[in-house]
Amino acid sequence: MPPTRGRPIAVKLLVLLLVPLVSLVGLWAFAAALTGGDGMRLLGINDLATKLANPSERVNIELQDERLASAEFLVTGQGANKVAKQRGDTDKAVATFRTLSKTLRDLSPEMTAQLTALNAKLDHLADVRRDVDATTVAPLDVINAYSQIVDASFRLYDAMVLVPDMALYKQARAVTMLGEAKDVLSRERAMVSIVLAKGRVEPREHEAFTGLVATRRLLFSQALSHLDSGLRRPYERMAASPVYKEFLDAEDAIRGQAVTNGLPATAATWPIDGQNLWAAVERNQALAVQSLVRRVTPTAIGMLIKVGVAGGVGLIAVIASILLSLRFRKRLVRELAGLRDAATELAEVRLAGLVRRLRTNAAPPTTEEIAPIEVKTRTSEIRDIVQAFNDVQSTAVEAAVSQARLRHGVSQVFVNLARRNQSLLHRQLLQLDSMERATEEPEALADLFKLDHLTTRMRRHAESLIILSDQAPGRGWRNPVPILDVLRAAVAEVEEYERIEVIQPPPIALLGAVVTDVAHLVAELIENATLFSPPQTRVDVRSATTPHGLMIEIEDRGLGLPRAELDELNERLAKMPEFDLAQSDRLGLFVVGRLAARHGIKVTLAPSPYGGLTAMVALPVSILADQPVMSGR
């Protein structure tokens, strides 16, 4: 079973190069997508600010005003129109917020959850208002109810400030804390209105107000510590202003009041102090938010520029790696293909032609026949392989020349020995012929005939050596010889000639130049037929004319041969075989094949109807004569 063909080296090199290239492309794409996505998210903050942050901030401002108005209404029973007007402003802000927020797409899961929670809190605003209108709820509970809605908006801000730039994130988080501090300030103003209306500070209000003051101051101080100088400067000026100090005094005065004590004379200015600070805080908060939004775009563009530069350089590196890898693969495959073609030409063309030439001509090889193979390569390993092939070529040429010389020497030995034997046998035949003419005794004459027949067979074997050496026997005829005489001469060279029956052939003659070879060929086939058939059987020799010449059939009644072996013999007879010393047991087949190839004769072995073999010899028209004539040497 032939070995399966493996994958081409071009495919293996491609797979080998694809692994690092795909990894490099994947890393580049991941880094570019990761950083580029951060930049795009920064650019998307402007959209969030326009459609989410600013509308929700407007809602917070209106809720803070509504909270203050509702607290004053509950403790004084006045200001219903003010509350109604403020509710209308709040509803407009809420409607605008919900309309714009619905147009946002691709929000993060956290932002979506916080937005849903804020809308749920806004849905409870109607319940808070009903409680205020019924005056069945404590002012402090109303403040807490409104505060829960505002707190939900700050949780939404926390989800919005998850920006990729850490410095920008700190500033955004600090501004959000200032917004929370601003809302706590709004709650304190509502608490101040409750305290002024009651004329005293009750324990519940005292505890709540104290907590609000601590929370606002903590948020304000922490936010200022995180702000950079540009955003912190307005708040520092506000913290150093008399307005802020007056409100601090008001906070301290309320926290220091006991339940049994009345309010100090300065309590009348507390609402004004809160209003003044509120205006300053609201102004600074708006400026801080606008400044922060303005910083987002340059930061995002700068990040995208960095991504573009880094990504572009990375992309160039990836493309360069791909091109270099493909070029390396193409060059290596081209060099290996050149080596393969050169080696194929060496094995199948040059060396094969040299071996064929050396079979007939043992002359030393020419420069062209042993020229080294050349492959254009810049790879040292391939260059070494080329040198190894050249060394193999030199060794193979030396072995082929040595074999040719040995074969030529053996042939010369065969020819010399055969020529000597042929000369001696010819003299012996002449001597026997003279003795036969001079002898009249039947017994002596029979012995001489046997000796003559044995000498004839010996002469055929000597001629076989000459034929195997690709030489022509010395015997020959000048004139055409009838085919009947040729067949009889062939039978005469076989030991068991008594078993052979030659059926009368057609009146055709052979050219004198081919008589010896055809007789020898037929004799070898007849001898094989007698050797491989039982002694009591006969061998028939028939002949008939065909459109292409003359067909001679030699049929025995032996055991025959298996089909595989028969096909092998026919294949060997179909072409001129080279004599193999290792197969001397089939010497006759080599002789038949050489003679058939020399004269264009086709020899085929086929099964016989009697169980043996039929050797069919097709003589071409080119070696036949038109009219049979008398033979002559």
N, C-alpha and C positions, 0 to 999 in steps of 0.2 A: 504494500500500500504506500503510495508516494506521500512524503511529508506535506502537511498543510502549509500553505504560504502564510508567513507572518505579516504583521502590519508593516507598512512602509516606514522607513526612518523619518520621513517628512511628517507623518502623523504623530509619531512619538515625540519628535522635537516640538511640534506645535502644542501637544498636551503639556510637555515639560515647561514651555514658555508661558502657557496660558495660566498656570497656577499662580506664579508671582504677579503676573500682569493683572489678573482678575482681582487679586488681593489688593494691589496698589490702587486700582480703579475704585474698588469698594471703599477703601479707607479715604481716598480723596473725596468721593461722593458723600460719604458719611460726614466728614469734617465740613465740607462746603454746605451741605444741607443743614447741619446743626447750627453753624455760625450764621449762615444766611437766613435761617428761620428766625434766629434771635433778632436780626436786623429788621426783618419784615414785621415781627411782632412789635418792635419799637415804632415803626411807621404806623402800625395799626392803632397805637395809643391815641393818636390824634382823632381817629374815628370814634374811639371809646370816649374820649373827653367830650366830643361834640354831641354824641347821641346818648351818653350814659352819665358821665361824671357831672357835667355842667347842669343837665336837667335835674339830676338827683340832688345836687347842691342847692338848686333853686327850690326844690321841694323841702329840703331841710330848713332853709331860711324861712319859708312860709309857715312850716310847722312850728318853728321856734317862735315866730310872731303870734301864731294862733295859740300856742301853749301859754304865752304870757297874757294874751287877751282873755283866754278862758279862765286862767287863775284869778285875774282881777275881777272878772264877772262873778265868779263864785263867791269871793270874799266881800265884794262890795254890792253886788246885785245890780250894778250899772255897767253900761258899755255893751248892751246887746247888739246894737247896730254895728259897733266896731267888730264884734265877734263875727257877725254875719258877713260883713264885708271881707274880713280876713279869711273866712272859710271859702268864699268865692275865689280869692286869690290862690288859696291852697289847692282848690279843686282844679283850677286852670294849670297850675304847675304839675300836679299829679297826672292830668290828662296828657300834657305835653311829654312828660317823662315816659309814660307807658307807650305813647305813639312812637317815639323815637327809639325806645329800647326794643320794640318789636322788629325794627328794621335791621338789627344787628345779626350777623351770622358768624358761625365758627367760634362761638364763645367756649372757653374752657369749661370742663365739668364743674369746677369749683365756682366760677363766676355764674354759671347757669343756676346752680343751687342757691347761691346768695341772692340772685335776682328774683328767683321764685319766692324765697323767704321774705324779701322786702315787699313784694306785691301782696303777699298774704297779710303782712302787717298793715299795709295801706288799706286793705279790705276791712280791717277792724276799726278804721277811723270813724266810720258812721256810728258804731256802738259807743265810742268815746264821746262823740258829740251829743248823742241822745242822753247819756248820763249827765253831761254838762247842762243841757237844756232842762233836764228834770231837777237839777240842783240836788241830786241824791247821792252825790259822790264827794268825798273830801278833796280839797284843792291839791293836796300832796299826791293823792292817787291819780289825779288828772295829769299832773306833771310827770309822774312815772309812766303813765300810759303813752303820752306823747314821746317820752324819752325812749321807750322801747322801739318805736317806729324809726326814730333817728338812729338808734344804735344799729338797727338792721342795715341802714344805708352805709354806716361805717364798716360793717363787715364786708359789704360789697366793695368798698374802696380797698380793703385789705387784699381781696382777690385780684383787684385791678393792678395793684402796684407790684405784682410778681414779674418785674421786668428783668431781662438777662443782665443788664449792666448794673454791677453792684453799687457803684457810687451813686448812680441815678436812683437806684432802689432806696438807698438810705435817705436821700433827699425827699423822695415821694412819701416814704413812710413817716418822716418827720413832719411834712406838711399835713398828712392825714392826722397825726397826733395833735397838731395845732387846731385842726378842724374839730376834733373831739373836745379839746380845751375850750374852744369857742362855744360848742353846744353846752358844755358844763356851765359856762358863763351865762348862757341863756336861761338855764335852769335856776341859777342863783338869782337872776333878776326876777323870775317868777316867785321864788321863795321870799325875796325882799318885799314884793307886793303883798304876799300873804302876811308877813310879819307886820308891815305898816298898817294893814287893814285891821289886824287883831290888836295892835298896840302893845304886843308882848311877844316873847319868843317861847313857844311851848316846847316841852321836851322832844316831841316827835320832830318838829321843825328844826329844833336846835341840833338834834343828832343828824338829820338829813343834810342840813346846811353845812355842818362841820365836815361831813364826808365829801360834799361837793367841793368845798374850798381846798381840801387836801388833794383831791383828784385833779382839780384844775391846775393847781400850782405844780404838782408833780408832772403832769402832761406838758405844761408849758416849759418847765426847766429841762426835761428830757428832750423835747423837740428842739429847743434852742441849742443844746449840746451837739445835736446831730446835723444841724443846718450848717452849710458853708457860709462864708462871710457875706456873699452877695445876698442870700435869702435871709440871713440872720440880722443884718443891719437895721431894717425897719422895725423889727420887734425889739431890738435893743434900745432904739430911740424911744419906742413906746413904753418899755419897762422903766426908762429913766424919766418919763414925763410925769407932770403933776397929776394928770388924769389917772394914770395907773396907780400912783401912790395913794390918791384919795380913795380909789376903790379898795385897795388893800386895807386901808384904815376902816372902811365900812365893813369889809369881811371880818376883820379882827373885832370890831365893835359888836357885831351880831353874835360871833362865836363866844364873846365874853359876857353876854347878857344872861342873867339868871331868869328863871320863870317868873319869880315874884317881882322882879324889878321892872320898871317901865323903861321905855325907849329913851335914849339920850336926845338932846336937842338937835344934834347933827343928823338924826335919822331922816329928817325931811329932805336932806340932800342925797340920800342913798339912791333913789331912782334916777336922779340926774347923773350921779357918778357912774351908775351902771350904764345909762344910755350913752354917755360920753365914751366910756371904754368900749362899749359894744360897737360904736361907729368906727373907732380906731382899729379894733380887731377885725371887723368885717372888711375894712379897706385893705389892711395888710394881708388878710387871707386871700382876697381876690387877686392882689398883686403877686403873691407867692405862687398861687395856682397858675396864673398866666405865665410867670417866669419859668416854672417847671415844665409847662407844656412846650414853651419855646425851646427848651433845652433838648427835648426828646428828638426832634427832627435832625439837628446836627449830629447828635450821638448816633442815631440810627444810620444816617448817611455815612458817617465816619466808619461805623462798623461794616457797612456794606462795601465801602471802598477797600477796607482791609480784606474783607472776604474776596472781593474781586481781584485784588492784587495777589493774595495768597492762592486763591483758587485758580487764577490765570497761570501763575507760575507752576502750581501743581499740575494743571491741565497740560501745560507745555511739557513738563517733566514726564507725565503719563504718555503723551503722544510720542515724545522722543524715545521713551523706553519701548513703546510698541514698534515704532519704526526701526529702531536698532535691533530689536529682537527678531522682527520679521526679516530684516536684511541679513542678520547673522544666520537665521534658519535657511533663507534662500541660498546664501553663498555656500553653506555647508552641504545642503542637499545637492546643489549644482556640482560641487567638487566630488561628492560621493557618486553622483550619477556619472560624471566623467570617468571616475575610477572603475565603476561597474562596466561602462561601455568599453573602456580600454581592456579590462580583464576579459570581457566576453569576446572581443575581437582577437585577443591573444589566444584564448583557448579554442574558439570555434573556427577561426579563419587562419591565422598565421601558423600556429603550431600544428593544426590539423593539415594544412597545406604542406608544411615542411615534412610531416610524417608521411603523407602520401607520396611526396616526391622522393623521399629517402627509400621507399619501398622498391622503386625502380632505378634510382640513381643515388649511389652512396657518396657522391661528391660532397665536400664540405659545404655547409650552408653559407649563403651570401650575406653581405652586410644588411641588406634589406630584410632578409628572413629572420635575422637575430637582432634587429634594431630594438632598443629598449622602449617600453611604453612611456609616454609622457602625458602627465595630467597637470593642468594649471591649478595650483593650490598654494594657499598661504598657511595651511594648517600642518604643523609638524608631524602629527600622527598620520595623516593621510600621506604625507611625503614619505614617511617610513614604510607605509603599506605599499606604495608604488615601488620603493626600492626592494621590498621583500618580493613583490611580483617579478621584478627584473631578475632577482637572484633565482627565483623558482624557474623563470624562463631559461636562464643559463643552464641550470641543472637539467631541466627537461630536454633542452637541445642537445646537451652532452650525452644524456641517456639515449635519445633517439638516434644520434649519430653513431653511438657505440652499438646500439641494436642493429642499425642498418649495416654497419661494417661486419658485425657478427653474422647477420643474415646473408650478406653478400659472400662472406667467407664460406659459410655452410653451403651456399648454392654452388660456389666454385668447386668445393670438395665433391658435392653431388655430381656436378657436371664432369669433373675429371675422372672420378671413379666410374661413372656411367659410360663415358666415352671409351675408357679402356675396356670395360666389360663388353660394351657394344662391339668394339673392334674384335675382341677375342671371340665373342659369340658369332659374329659374322664369319670369321675364319673357320670357326667350328662348324657352322652350318654348311659352308662350302665343302669342308672335308667330309661331312656326313653325306652330302649330296653325291660326292664322288664315290664314296663307299657304297651307297645305295645302288648306283649304276653298275658298280663292279661286282655286286653280290647277287647270286641267283638262288641261294638257299632260302626257303621261306622263313624258317625260324630266325636266321640271322637278319634277314631283311625286316622282319617284324620288330626285332630289338632295335635295329637302326631307326625305324620309324618312331618308336617310342622315344628314343634319345633325341631324334630330330624335333619331336613335339615338345619335349622338355626344354630343349635349347630355345625354341621359339618363345615359350613362356618366360624364360629367363631374359630373353631379349626385350620382351614387353616391360618387365619390371625395371630393367635398366633404363628404358625410355621413359618410364614413369618418373625416375629421379631427374632426368633431363627436363621433363615437362614441369615438375615442381620447381625447378630452378628458373622457370620462365624462358627456357631455351627450346629450340626446335630439334626434333630427332634428325639423324643423318639420312634416314631413308626417305625416298620420294619418287614420284612418277611424273613423267613429262606429259603423258596423254591421259584423257579421262578413262576411268575404270568402271565397268558395270557394277551396279549396286549388289548384284548377287555375288560377284567375286569378293567384294568388300566384306559382306556378311560372312562368307565362308572363311576368309582370312581371319576375321574376328573370332569365329568359332574355333579355328585351329589354334588359337592362343589360349584356350581355356582347357583346364585339366580334364574335366568330365564332358568332353565334347560329344560323347556318344548319346547323352541325355538331351541334346539340343536338336530341335527340329526347326529348320529354316523353311518356311513356306515360300513358294515361288513369288519373288517380288516383281513389281512392274518393270518394264524395259527402260530403265533410267540409269545414267552413269554419273559418277562423281568426278569433279575436276581432279587432276593428278596431284595438285598441291595440297589437297585436304584428305587424300585417301588414307595416309598413315594415321592422321589424327582421328578421323572418324572410325576407322577400324579399331584403334586403341580404345576410344570412348565406348564403342559397342561391346568390345571384349570385356572391359571392366564391369559394365552393367550385367552382361551375361554371366560372368564369374560370380558376381554377388547373388544372382538368381539361383545359381547351382549351389552355392555355399549355404544359403538360408532357406533351402527347401529339402524335403526328404529325398534320399538317394534314388528311390524307386519311381519318383515322379519325373516328368519331362518339362523342359522349358521351351516355350513356343516363341519364335521370332517371326513376326508378321510385318508387312510394310504395305503402305498404300499412298497414292498421290493425294494431295490436297491443293486447294487454290493457292496456298502459300508455299508449297514445296512438297516434301516427302515426309511421311510419318512412319517411324519404325517403332513397333511395340514389342517389348520383351516381357513375357508373362510367366511367372512361376506359380507354384502351388504350395507355397510354404505357409507359415503361421501369420505372416503379415506384421504390421507395426501399429502401435496406438496412434490415434489421430494427432495428438500433440507432438509426438516425435516425428510423424510424417510431415506435419506442417513445418517443423523446424528444418528438416532435410530439404524440403522444397524451397524454403526461404534461402538456405545456403546455396542451393544449386541455381537460384535465380540471378545471383550476382557472382562476380569473380571472387572466389574466396582466397583469403591469404593463408598460406600454409602455416599450421600451428603444430609445432613439434610435440605438444602435449596431447594431440589427438591423432597419433599415428595409427590407431586401430581402424580409422576410417580413411586410410590413405587413398583408396580408390575413388571416394567421393571428391576429394580434393583434385585428383587428376581429371575426373569427369567435369568438374566445375571449371577448371582452367581451360580445358579443350573446348567446352561449350562456349565460354565467354570469348575465346580467341576467334571463333568462326561464326558467331551469332546464332548458335544452336540453342534451342530451348529443351531442357530435360525436366520432366515432371514425373513424380512418383504418385501412384494412385492405387487404391485397393483393387484386388482382382476378384472377379466373381467366384473363383475357385478357393478364395481364402487367403491367397498370397498377395503379391504386389505386381503391378504392371508399370514398367518403366517406359515412358513415351518420349521418343527423341524426334523433335521436329527439325528437319533439315531445311534451311531456307533455299529459295530458288537460286540465289546467287552462287551456290556451290555445286549446282546440278548442271549436267550437260544435256544438250538436246537429244543426241543420239548415242546410244551405247556403242563403244568401240572396243577392240581388243586391248587388254591391258599390256603394258610394257614398262620395264624399269629403265 
